[in-house]
Amino acid sequence: MKKSIFAIGILFALAAVPAGATPVNLQPSTLSLAQILQKHVRAVGVPLRTIRTSLTVTSTVEEGLTGSIRTVESGTDYRSDHTRGDLHTARGTIGGVAWRQNTNGFVILASKIHNEDAINAQARARLDRGDLAGATLLGTVSDPVSAYVVRIDPPGGRKEYLFYDTTSFYLVRTERMVEGQEIDTSFSDFRLTNGQERAWHIRLHDSKQRNISDFHVVSVTNGIAVTPAMLAIPAPASNHLVLGSSSAEIPTSFDSDRIIVHATLAHHPVNFLLDSGSSTVLLNSDVARAVGLKIVGSMSETAGGRFSAGYATLPKLTLGSVVLRNLVVQTAPFEEVRADGSPIAGLLGFDALANGVIHIDYVKHRVDLLDAGVFSPPANARVLSIADGDEVPMMQADVAGALGTTFIMDTGADRSMLFRAFVRAHSAVLKDHGLGRIIQMAWPASESIGGVGGLVSVGERQVSSLGIAGFSLPPWLFLVPVHAPGFEHEDFDGLIGQDILRFFDVYLDYPHLKVYLVPNSRYLARFGTPSGA
């Protein structure tokens, strides 16, 4: 990711919505690709190498909220603080370490698995240096702008269309695909800045105009005095979690191993699904309004389907003796019920879990929240390191000899999944071993599972073996989405759901980025004593 507001990177990261099909009504170009790029570089100019520090202030309108971005740069380091209404987030890079801070003040180090945008930025930079490898001139268009259209499709990156204005030769538009959706980005109001003509107005929108984000540079000040504090990774915000002791039992009930957490919100009892696969706490928007919460912002998101979301702040959420205060949550038209028909109000995800160790006992149907500062893992546990750069725990799994490093440990998933990119990459060993085909023959109608916003069509696939944390499991039946890029997202290998986790005592230690697994009586009864135990 680029660090300068003019390099698109920060803006894309802050508004990661998505463009894509080949532009239509193309006409032949009278100029060659080399000529167009030479004119582009000449028109834009060369950045001044004498500028080492700067402060850029940008006004923003996104997700229905007005705000501002304040970006401090010093050499290759930067810090960008983003305010939208009462919400604050930040991100930056210091000493080569990329980080971000979410709306609840949690600081997350970058997972380094999402490289598509960085690869494309490098490809654009190579074009500016005259390297035409991998770039194709498609022709000219007159709509939506009069421009020369160049396609790039770098290995490991995205197919992207670049629109160079036929008069100014500035890059005035890009189109690309992200997770099956389209994003168009337009650049305007070019001003001479640090030796180059750069866009002071950047506008992003998806193809259906559901999400529109506007960024207007207000000022650029060069040569500022930068102190270490101005670039430092911020300390985590005040702890939302009040535990009160070294451990506390969370009131729960188990619906076929779905973990239902019983909470109190504004004196009202509400149920949440304990969902480590959720990067946020999600609350049904109708419930939020019913208890008097103010919903701010408006955005369109995609998981199981397209849905509208907003933000709300919970003054107090009580889980037995555990109290969460001033927690920013996402609101959406979430619809889910327990086995007895009673409603589930939302998902209890990262922001409610990240300050402690979650112990799940699937046999005793019990969940405890443990103080991470004094937690001592069980002596007979096997440990897995996890990454949380996407605010979900990512773990390794060996699927029929194919190693996946970005499986999401998902307590909210009834069934484990293999995502299509992982299946395609390892098609030779991930062939169905019979049961998936039998199920498909017995039930030829499309099978669907529920996701936030709608249903996801899935198929079944039995793999020959499964290995997690040194435990060897027999042939396993996974779900595989048919076509759901918004559900799968990018760069993930799949989900490890409760159909696997239920065979273990699970200790999810977010603060130390570890998962500890202890085989329980279900494991021993079905698979026997694990080797090396």
PEFEN-V507478 format. One record per residue. RES is the residue in one small letter. PHI is phi in degrees with one decimal (999 if undefined). Layout:
# PEFEN-V507478
res-><RES	RES>
phi-><PHI	PHI>
This chain:
# PEFEN-V507478
res-><m	k	k	s	i	f	a	i	g	i	l	f	a	l	a	a	v	p	a	g	a	t	p	v	n	l	q	p	s	t	l	s	l	a	q	i	l	q	k	h	v	r	a	v	g	v	p	l	r	t	i	r	t	s	l	t	v	t	s	t	v	e	e	g	l	t	g	s	i	r	t	v	e	s	g	t	d	y	r	s	d	h	t	r	g	d	l	h	t	a	r	g	t	i	g	g	v	a	w	r	q	n	t	n	g	f	v	i	l	a	s	k	i	h	n	e	d	a	i	n	a	q	a	r	a	r	l	d	r	g	d	l	a	g	a	t	l	l	g	t	v	s	d	p	v	s	a	y	v	v	r	i	d	p	p	g	g	r	k	e	y	l	f	y	d	t	t	s	f	y	l	v	r	t	e	r	m	v	e	g	q	e	i	d	t	s	f	s	d	f	r	l	t	n	g	q	e	r	a	w	h	i	r	l	h	d	s	k	q	r	n	i	s	d	f	h	v	v	s	v	t	n	g	i	a	v	t	p	a	m	l	a	i	p	a	p	a	s	n	h	l	v	l	g	s	s	s	a	e	i	p	t	s	f	d	s	d	r	i	i	v	h	a	t	l	a	h	h	p	v	n	f	l	l	d	s	g	s	s	t	v	l	l	n	s	d	v	a	r	a	v	g	l	k	i	v	g	s	m	s	e	t	a	g	g	r	f	s	a	g	y	a	t	l	p	k	l	t	l	g	s	v	v	l	r	n	l	v	v	q	t	a	p	f	e	e	v	r	a	d	g	s	p	i	a	g	l	l	g	f	d	a	l	a	n	g	v	i	h	i	d	y	v	k	h	r	v	d	l	l	d	a	g	v	f	s	p	p	a	n	a	r	v	l	s	i	a	d	g	d	e	v	p	m	m	q	a	d	v	a	g	a	l	g	t	t	f	i	m	d	t	g	a	d	r	s	m	l	f	r	a	f	v	r	a	h	s	a	v	l	k	d	h	g	l	g	r	i	i	q	m	a	w	p	a	s	e	s	i	g	g	v	g	g	l	v	s	v	g	e	r	q	v	s	s	l	g	i	a	g	f	s	l	p	p	w	l	f	l	v	p	v	h	a	p	g	f	e	h	e	d	f	d	g	l	i	g	q	d	i	l	r	f	f	d	v	y	l	d	y	p	h	l	k	v	y	l	v	p	n	s	r	y	l	a	r	f	g	t	p	s	g	a>
phi-><999	-74.1	-105.7	-95.7	-60.2	-79.2	-93.1	79.5	-56.1	-61.4	-64.9	-62.0	-66.9	-78.7	-135.8	-74.2	-117.0	-105.7	999	-170.3	-66.8	-56.6	-54.6	-101.1	58.3	-72.9	-118.2	-60.9	-96.2	-86.3	-110.6	-82.8	-60.0	-61.1	-65.4	-63.4	-69.9	-62.5	-66.9	-63.5	-62.8	-64.7	-71.7	-77.2	94.3	-115.0	-65.7	-74.6	-81.5	-80.8	-88.7	-109.6	-131.4	-160.2	-127.0	-116.0	-113.3	-130.5	-89.9	-134.2	-134.5	-156.1	52.0	74.2	-125.3	-89.3	-170.9	-152.1	-122.5	-118.0	-115.9	-104.6	-124.3	-145.2	60.7	-93.7	-95.7	-154.4	-140.7	-124.6	-105.7	-121.3	-115.6	-132.0	58.8	-90.2	-89.9	-134.4	-134.3	-151.2	-158.3	178.8	-138.8	-140.5	58.1	84.2	-99.6	-92.5	-145.2	-151.5	-120.1	-88.5	-65.6	-99.5	85.6	-73.0	-100.5	-123.6	-80.6	-60.0	-77.5	64.6	-101.3	-102.5	-113.1	-59.5	-65.4	-64.7	-63.7	-68.5	-63.0	-65.4	-64.9	-65.5	-64.6	-64.6	-59.3	-64.4	-90.0	93.0	-86.3	-93.0	-59.8	83.3	-106.5	-132.7	-82.2	-91.7	140.0	-122.2	-133.2	-111.0	-140.6	-81.0	-138.4	-84.7	-155.2	-84.1	-109.6	-120.5	-104.7	-122.8	-150.2	-69.3	-56.8	82.9	-107.8	-119.7	-73.4	-139.2	-111.0	-109.3	-112.3	-103.0	-56.7	-72.0	-104.0	-86.2	66.1	-74.0	-77.2	-110.8	-163.5	-133.8	-134.4	-156.9	-108.8	-136.5	51.5	78.8	-116.4	-104.2	-132.5	-112.3	-123.9	-114.4	-123.8	-150.8	52.9	-76.4	-136.6	-68.3	-136.9	54.4	90.2	-127.5	-80.3	-129.4	-75.8	-96.4	-132.0	-124.8	-127.6	-116.0	-154.9	-84.7	-64.1	-100.1	60.0	-79.3	-123.9	-128.8	-128.6	-119.0	-128.4	-118.0	-68.3	-94.2	-158.5	-130.5	-118.1	-97.3	71.5	-74.1	-80.7	-107.9	-95.1	-55.7	-64.1	-72.6	-111.8	-66.5	-65.0	-66.8	-68.6	-56.6	-63.5	-51.2	-63.2	-74.3	-96.9	-115.6	-89.2	86.9	-158.8	-71.0	-157.0	-149.6	-79.7	-91.1	-62.6	-141.6	-138.7	-113.0	-103.5	47.9	72.5	-77.1	-97.1	-98.9	-95.6	-95.8	-124.8	-125.1	-129.0	51.9	69.1	-108.6	-73.9	-136.9	-110.4	-123.5	-90.5	-69.5	-134.9	-67.7	-82.3	-98.4	-80.5	-150.2	-94.3	-111.2	-126.0	-54.9	-62.9	-67.6	-64.5	-58.1	-68.3	-63.5	-96.0	85.4	-82.7	-88.7	-97.2	-121.9	78.0	-154.6	-144.4	-106.9	-128.4	-133.4	-137.3	-70.2	-169.6	-79.4	-148.4	-96.2	-133.3	-148.9	-127.6	-147.6	-114.5	-90.9	-59.6	-156.3	-126.5	-109.0	-120.4	66.4	-87.0	-91.3	-123.3	-113.3	-118.7	50.8	-92.8	-80.0	-124.3	-95.8	-111.4	-162.2	-75.3	-76.1	-131.2	-156.7	-132.6	-79.3	-61.7	-85.4	92.1	-74.3	-75.7	-106.2	-83.0	170.7	-116.1	-99.4	-111.3	-49.9	-64.6	-89.9	-111.4	-71.6	-92.2	-141.9	-105.5	-95.8	-107.4	-114.5	-108.1	-71.9	-80.0	-84.6	53.8	-141.3	-128.1	-122.4	-104.9	-112.6	-69.4	-64.5	-70.6	-119.3	-65.7	-122.5	-66.4	-58.4	-63.5	-96.0	-85.2	-102.1	-113.4	-125.6	-77.1	-124.2	-119.6	-127.5	-60.4	-112.7	60.4	-137.1	-74.9	-105.1	-135.1	-92.7	-150.9	-102.3	-109.4	54.5	90.7	-95.6	-87.7	-109.8	-104.7	-128.8	-82.3	-84.7	-75.8	-126.0	-67.7	-88.0	-96.9	-66.0	-126.3	-76.8	-133.2	-110.3	-81.0	-63.0	-63.3	-68.0	-64.2	-63.9	-68.8	-128.6	-60.9	-65.3	-103.7	-101.8	-68.8	-66.5	-100.5	117.0	-68.7	-60.1	-67.2	-62.3	-63.0	-63.1	-70.2	-74.3	-128.2	-67.8	-66.6	-62.0	-93.6	-131.9	-124.6	-83.9	-135.5	-57.4	96.9	159.3	-108.4	-118.6	-76.4	-136.7	-118.2	-111.8	-146.4	-95.2	-102.1	-74.1	-164.0	-146.3	-125.5	-137.4	52.8	86.9	-85.5	-105.1	-105.9	-75.0	-47.8	-124.9	-97.9	-108.9	-89.6	-131.4	-59.3	-78.8	-160.3	-151.2	-60.8	-70.3	-82.8	-75.5	58.9	-108.2	75.0	-93.4	-90.6	160.0	-122.0	-104.0	-96.3	-73.0	-65.7	-98.6	-62.5	-64.2	-91.3	-136.5	-78.4	-112.0	-119.8	-102.3	-104.7	-62.7	-58.3	-106.6	54.1	-134.1	-122.4	-111.7	-121.4	-123.5	-58.1	-101.7	-64.8	-63.1	-60.1	-63.5	-69.8	-93.4	-114.0	82.7	-69.5	-67.9	-61.9	82.8	-75.6>
